[in-house]
């Protein structure tokens, strides 16, 4: 995951992109109910991203993110 690379390099402001819209929406909205299928994933990610001064999440369509696949 990108956080494992960026944290040791002491990046304070990071933007993480993903193509799973429901995951990105759950990570953006801290108070909303998270679907049970991704609840553990979201909890783990939130715990990791507490280490950054400013972390944001951006949804990227699969077609745009083709290089990652």
Rosetta silent file (secondary structure, phi, psi, omega in degrees, C-alpha in Angstrom):
SEQUENCE: XXXXXXXXXXXXXXXXXXXXXXXXXXXXXXXXXXXXXXXXXXXXXXXXXXXXXXXXXXXXXXXXXXXXX
SCORE:     score description
SCORE:     0.000 S_00000001
   1 L     0.000  151.228 -176.961    0.000    0.000    0.000 S_00000001
   2 H   -60.814  -28.721 -178.983    1.128    3.533   -0.694 S_00000001
   3 H   -66.592  -31.364  179.763    1.157    4.501    2.969 S_00000001
   4 H   -68.582  -26.408  178.088    3.944    2.008    3.652 S_00000001
   5 H   -85.593  -42.182 -172.734    6.108    3.786    1.079 S_00000001
   6 H   -79.462  -32.058 -176.391    5.214    7.374    1.898 S_00000001
   7 L   -64.990  -47.626  179.023    5.335    7.332    5.703 S_00000001
   8 L   -62.240  -23.635  179.148    9.042    6.432    6.088 S_00000001
   9 L   -85.204    1.755  175.623    9.859    9.207    3.619 S_00000001
  10 L    61.108   36.747  171.943    8.103   11.656    5.934 S_00000001
  11 L   -72.117  125.543 -179.527    5.620   12.968    3.391 S_00000001
  12 L   -86.881  -39.796 -178.089    3.221   15.103    5.393 S_00000001
  13 E  -112.101  117.380 -176.821    0.577   15.779    2.756 S_00000001
  14 E  -132.918  149.210  174.308   -0.495   12.806    0.667 S_00000001
  15 E  -122.545  123.782  178.339   -3.280   11.956   -1.760 S_00000001
  16 E  -107.931  131.928 -178.846   -4.190    8.318   -2.205 S_00000001
  17 E  -110.080  147.169  176.884   -6.137    7.242   -5.263 S_00000001
  18 E  -153.641  160.920 -178.989   -8.224    4.141   -5.731 S_00000001
  19 L  -106.251    8.280  175.035  -10.824    2.753   -8.096 S_00000001
  20 L   -96.577   98.124 -172.903  -13.133    1.244   -5.465 S_00000001
  21 H   -60.010  -40.490 -178.800  -15.694    4.018   -5.121 S_00000001
  22 H   -65.407  -35.224  177.512  -17.391    2.596   -2.023 S_00000001
  23 H   -68.242  -45.064 -179.869  -14.037    2.354   -0.204 S_00000001
  24 H   -62.842  -43.862  179.094  -13.032    5.910   -1.108 S_00000001
  25 H   -62.452  -40.520  178.839  -16.431    7.258   -0.045 S_00000001
  26 H   -65.907  -36.765  179.671  -16.220    5.406    3.271 S_00000001
  27 H   -73.312  -33.119  178.891  -12.723    6.785    3.904 S_00000001
  28 H   -70.928  -39.896 -174.251  -13.751   10.338    3.035 S_00000001
  29 L  -101.823   90.684 -174.180  -16.832   10.383    5.255 S_00000001
  30 L   -60.896  -26.365 -175.152  -15.588    9.527    8.736 S_00000001
  31 L   -98.018   -9.531 -175.752  -18.991    9.540   10.415 S_00000001
  32 L   -77.151  157.940  175.971  -21.064    7.585    7.912 S_00000001
  33 L   -68.752  132.675 -178.729  -22.034    3.962    8.269 S_00000001
  34 L   -98.561  133.396  176.629  -19.517    1.741    6.482 S_00000001
  35 L   -55.821  138.913 -172.846  -20.750   -1.308    4.547 S_00000001
  36 H   -59.860  -29.994 -177.692  -19.912   -4.435    6.525 S_00000001
  37 H   -66.089  -25.537 -178.553  -17.901   -6.002    3.669 S_00000001
  38 H  -116.606    8.874 -175.165  -15.285   -3.242    3.817 S_00000001
  39 H   -59.079  -46.282 -179.622  -15.563   -2.280    7.483 S_00000001
  40 H   -66.711  -40.585  177.710  -12.279   -3.926    8.590 S_00000001
  41 H   -59.859  -48.195 -178.626  -10.405   -2.533    5.594 S_00000001
  42 H   -62.781  -41.545  178.670  -11.659    0.995    6.289 S_00000001
  43 H   -62.418  -43.110  178.743  -10.784    0.705    9.994 S_00000001
  44 H   -63.488  -43.965 -179.392   -7.233   -0.449    9.158 S_00000001
  45 H   -65.035  -44.582  178.942   -6.718    2.330    6.629 S_00000001
  46 H   -59.750  -37.929  178.747   -8.024    5.007    9.005 S_00000001
  47 H   -64.733  -44.487  179.072   -5.611    3.777   11.658 S_00000001
  48 H   -65.075  -40.712 -173.176   -2.655    3.979    9.269 S_00000001
  49 H   -79.826   -4.492  172.088   -3.565    7.387    7.902 S_00000001
  50 L   -68.068  -14.187 -179.011   -3.677    8.946   11.339 S_00000001
  51 L   -79.653  -15.119 -176.665    0.120    9.096   11.031 S_00000001
  52 L   -96.513  147.071  176.989    0.018   11.720    8.268 S_00000001
  53 L   -64.503  -40.314 -179.575   -0.447   15.445    8.786 S_00000001
  54 E  -151.412  111.446  178.050   -2.869   15.577    5.885 S_00000001
  55 E  -123.478  133.276  176.774   -4.097   12.574    3.905 S_00000001
  56 E  -129.164  162.642 -174.675   -6.888   12.678    1.373 S_00000001
  57 E  -124.166  135.771 -176.890   -8.562   10.075   -0.787 S_00000001
  58 E  -131.255  130.239  176.853   -9.513   10.398   -4.423 S_00000001
  59 E   -84.001  133.623  178.749  -11.607    8.034   -6.536 S_00000001
  60 L  -126.781  125.954  179.511  -10.205    7.339  -10.006 S_00000001
  61 L   -58.714  145.748  179.707  -12.216    5.502  -12.633 S_00000001
  62 L   -54.714  -38.561 -178.766  -10.719    2.174  -13.808 S_00000001
  63 L   -63.684  -37.962  179.185  -10.408    3.518  -17.341 S_00000001
  64 L   -74.358  -32.946 -174.827   -8.291    6.430  -16.134 S_00000001
  65 L   -93.591   26.273 -174.856   -6.288    4.178  -13.805 S_00000001
  66 H   -59.582  -31.529 -179.248   -5.433    1.650  -16.530 S_00000001
  67 H   -61.824  -28.706 -179.162   -1.667    1.915  -15.863 S_00000001
  68 H   -77.778  -12.975 -176.676   -2.170    0.339  -12.434 S_00000001
  69 L  -106.524    0.000    0.000   -3.800   -2.740  -13.935 S_00000001
